[in-house]
Amino acid sequence: MKNIVIPVDFSEHSRTAAKTGAYLARKTYARVHLLHVVYGPENWNQLTVENQQKHPEVEARIVEAGMKLEKLAQDAMFSGLNVVTQVKTGIPHERIVSFALATNADLIIMGAHGVGDSDPIYIGSTTQRVIRAASYPVLSVKTKFDPASVKRILFASDFEENVSDAIDFVTELAVALNTGIDFAFVNTPAHFVDTETIEARMRKAHPTKPGVMINHFVYNHHEKDRGIVEAAKKRDAGVIAMITHDRKRKPPYSFGITESVLFLADAGVISVIVKK
C-alpha cells in the first residue's frame, strides 16, 4: 500500500478509522491522507473572495476543520508517518470518492457511522454511498475495532466470479496484519451448493503465491448476511472481506449484502468493488 485515505468527521468512529489507518501505514510504509469534507460549493477555491464571503458559515467550517485535522495529524498515533491533511468542499461521499481517485488510493478507511449516528438504525449514509461508488477497497470500522487484535480475515464469497484482484488485496492486508485468511462460503436453502463444488472453486481461487495461510470454511445458514456474521464469530475473524458490485443507482433503503453485514457485525468490513 502506498496511499491510505481516511475521511474524518471528528466522530469517535472516524477516530477509530484514523487509528486503524495509522497502524496499517506503519506496517506498509504508506502515506496517510486525512480528509474532511465541508458541505458547500465544490468549486470553493475558484470563487472570488467576495463570493466566498457570502457563505461565512462555510468559510468558518473550513478554517475550523483545517485546525482540527492538523491537531489530529500531530497525534502520537501518527508519529513518524507521512501524513497529509486536506479540507475539501462539496457533497461528502462524492468528494471522498473523487479524492481517492485523485490520490490513487490503495485503501479508504472510514467509520461505519458518522457525527450524529450515536444510536444508528442503519449504517452511516456517507459510508453506504462510498462503499457503493468507490473504485478502491473500503474498510469500514466501528468504535471498538482494533487492528492489532485481528487474528484472521474471513473472505466471504460464492467464488463463482473472478475474485483474483480482491484476493490479492486481502492477501496484502493479511500480510500487513500478520494474520491468516479463511475462504468462507455460506450455504443457504435458496442457493445450496454441494461441498465438493465449493471446495473446487476455493482451490481455483487460491493466489499463486499467497504469502499467508488460507483455510476453507463452509457454513450453513438460512440467511446469507447473518450466516457470514456468525461464521466470522465462529472463526474469531476480526475483519470480514466481501466483493461489492456497483450499486450507485440503487436507492439507500435497498441494502446489499455487504451493507447488511456491516450493520450486523462488530468486525471491520472491507468491500472491494466489482463493476458489472
MOJO-V882416 format. One record per residue. N is the residue number from 1. SS is DSSP state (@ for helix, = for strand, . for the rest). OMEGA is omega in radians with two decimals (NA if undefined). Layout:
n	ss	omega
N	SS	OMEGA
N	SS	OMEGA
This chain:
n	ss	omega
1	.	3.12
2	.	-3.10
3	=	3.08
4	=	3.12
5	=	3.13
6	=	3.04
7	=	-3.07
8	.	3.02
9	.	3.07
10	.	3.00
11	.	3.11
12	@	3.11
13	@	-3.13
14	@	3.05
15	@	3.05
16	@	3.08
17	@	3.12
18	@	3.11
19	@	3.13
20	@	3.12
21	@	3.11
22	@	-3.14
23	@	-3.13
24	@	3.12
25	@	3.13
26	@	-3.14
27	@	-2.99
28	@	-3.12
29	.	-3.12
30	.	2.99
31	=	3.14
32	=	3.08
33	=	3.06
34	=	-3.03
35	=	2.97
36	=	3.14
37	=	3.06
38	=	3.13
39	.	-3.09
40	.	-3.13
41	.	-3.12
42	.	-3.11
43	.	-3.04
44	@	-3.09
45	@	3.11
46	@	3.13
47	.	3.05
48	.	3.11
49	@	3.14
50	@	-3.14
51	@	3.08
52	@	-3.12
53	.	3.05
54	.	-3.13
55	.	-3.07
56	@	-3.13
57	@	3.11
58	@	3.14
59	@	3.14
60	@	-3.13
61	@	3.11
62	@	3.14
63	@	-3.13
64	@	-3.13
65	@	3.12
66	@	3.13
67	@	3.13
68	@	3.12
69	@	3.12
70	@	3.11
71	@	3.11
72	@	-3.13
73	@	3.14
74	.	3.14
75	.	-3.11
76	@	-3.12
77	@	-3.13
78	@	-3.11
79	.	3.11
80	.	-3.12
81	.	3.09
82	.	-3.04
83	=	3.10
84	=	3.10
85	=	-3.14
86	=	2.98
87	=	-3.14
88	=	3.05
89	=	3.13
90	.	3.06
91	.	-2.95
92	@	-3.06
93	@	3.12
94	@	-3.13
95	@	3.10
96	@	-3.12
97	@	-3.13
98	@	3.12
99	@	3.10
100	@	3.10
101	@	-3.10
102	@	-3.12
103	.	-3.12
104	.	-3.06
105	.	3.00
106	.	-3.08
107	=	2.97
108	=	3.09
109	=	-3.11
110	=	3.11
111	=	3.12
112	.	3.11
113	.	-3.12
114	.	3.12
115	.	3.13
116	.	-3.13
117	.	-3.09
118	.	3.09
119	.	-2.96
120	.	3.00
121	.	3.09
122	.	3.03
123	.	-3.10
124	.	-3.08
125	@	3.12
126	@	3.11
127	@	-3.14
128	@	-3.10
129	@	3.11
130	@	3.09
131	@	-3.08
132	@	-2.95
133	@	-3.02
134	.	3.07
135	.	-3.08
136	.	3.11
137	.	3.13
138	=	3.06
139	=	3.14
140	=	-3.07
141	=	3.04
142	.	-2.92
143	.	-3.08
144	.	-3.10
145	.	3.12
146	.	-3.08
147	@	-3.12
148	@	-3.10
149	@	-3.12
150	.	-3.11
151	.	3.11
152	=	3.07
153	=	3.08
154	=	3.08
155	=	-3.07
156	=	-3.10
157	.	2.97
158	.	3.05
159	.	3.10
160	.	-3.11
161	.	3.12
162	.	-3.10
163	.	-3.01
164	@	-3.13
165	@	3.13
166	@	-3.12
167	@	3.08
168	@	3.14
169	@	-3.13
170	@	3.09
171	@	3.10
172	@	3.11
173	@	3.13
174	@	3.10
175	@	-3.14
176	@	-3.13
177	@	-3.13
178	.	-3.08
179	.	3.11
180	=	-3.12
181	=	2.96
182	=	2.92
183	=	-3.06
184	=	3.02
185	=	3.11
186	=	3.12
187	=	3.07
188	=	3.14
189	.	-3.09
190	.	-3.11
191	=	-3.11
192	.	3.07
193	.	-3.11
194	.	-3.04
195	@	-3.12
196	@	3.13
197	@	-3.14
198	@	3.13
199	@	3.13
200	@	3.11
201	@	-3.12
202	@	3.13
203	@	3.12
204	@	-3.08
205	@	-3.12
206	.	3.04
207	.	-3.12
208	.	3.10
209	.	-3.02
210	.	-3.12
211	.	3.12
212	.	3.07
213	.	3.13
214	=	3.09
215	=	3.10
216	=	-3.06
217	=	3.08
218	=	-3.07
219	=	-3.13
220	=	3.13
221	.	-3.12
222	.	3.10
223	.	-3.07
224	@	-3.05
225	@	3.13
226	@	3.08
227	@	3.11
228	@	-3.14
229	@	3.14
230	@	3.09
231	@	3.12
232	@	3.11
233	@	-3.14
234	@	-3.11
235	.	-3.12
236	.	-3.13
237	.	3.13
238	.	3.12
239	=	3.03
240	=	3.14
241	=	-3.09
242	=	3.02
243	=	3.12
244	=	3.11
245	=	-3.12
246	.	-3.09
247	.	-3.07
248	.	-3.04
249	.	3.11
250	.	3.10
251	.	-3.08
252	.	-3.10
253	.	3.12
254	.	-3.08
255	.	2.95
256	.	-3.11
257	@	-3.13
258	@	-3.14
259	@	3.12
260	@	3.11
261	@	3.11
262	@	3.12
263	@	-3.03
264	@	-2.95
265	.	2.96
266	.	-3.13
267	.	2.97
268	=	-3.13
269	=	3.13
270	=	-3.13
271	=	3.07
272	=	-3.06
273	=	2.96
274	=	-3.12
275	.	3.11
276	.	NA
